[in-house]
Amino acid sequence: MANLNIKIGIEISHMIRIEKRAGKQIITEICDTCKCHIQNLDIDDIMVKPKSLSGVTLKDTKGNEVVRTGPRPKCYCMECKHD
């Protein structure tokens, strides 16, 4: 059986790229303008607590309560920096 290296990628709100390569999920933050790589992220960096779950306590992998209810802020690389 052949070992397939399949790259599946999507870009979601405020330039986060999620890819799946060889069974591994890779999450990166990319520039909102030029789409260059800025930094690697993990699931804790993008977790959001929906307002519909206001009565439920969500925790990240380190046991900290998830309090972010909105998207990450827009992000720009040094060349595209917006003031």
N, C-alpha and C positions, 0 to 999 in steps of 0.2 A: 504494500500500500504506500502511495506517495505521500510525503510530508508537504502539505500545501501551506504556503505563506500568503494569506489573503489579507489585504488591507481594506478595511471598511471605515470610512470617515464621514462624520457629519459636523457641521458647525451650528452651534446653538447660541442663544441670547448672549450678547456682549462678548463675542469672540472667544468662545471656548470650543476647542476641537476635541472630539472624542473619536478615537480610532480603535480598531480591534485588529491586532496583528498576531498571527500564530496563536490565537486563543488568549492573548493578553490585552487588557483594556489600557489604553494610554490616553490621559487627559492633559491637554496643554492649553495655556492661555496664549492667544495670538493678537497681534496688533489690529485694532479696529479699522485701520486704513489700508495698510499694505499686506496684512495677513502673515507677517513674519513671526517666528516663534519668540515668545517672551519668557515664559517659565513653565515648568512641569507642575501639574496640580495633582491632588488625589481627591478621592470622593468627599472627604471632609471639607475641602475648599469650596465645593460647589453645592453642598447640602442646603436646602431651603425648607423652612417650615411653612407649609401652606396655611393661610388664615383659617381655612375650614377645620384645621386641627388645633385651634387655639387652646382647647382644653386638654390636649395630650402633650406629654413631655417627650421630645425626640432627643436622642443623644448620639454624638458622633462616635467614632471608633475608640476615642480616648476617654469616653465617659462624660464629655462636656455637653451641656445642653445646647441644642441648635436654636439660635434666636433670630437668625437672618430670615426675613420674610419676603425679601425682594431680590432682584437679580444683582449680580456683581456689577460694579461700576465699569464704564467703558475704559479700555486700556490702550495705550499707544506706546510704540517703541520710541527710542531716543530720536530717531530721524523724523518721525511723524508727530512728535510731542505737541499736544494741543494745550494751550494755557487757559 
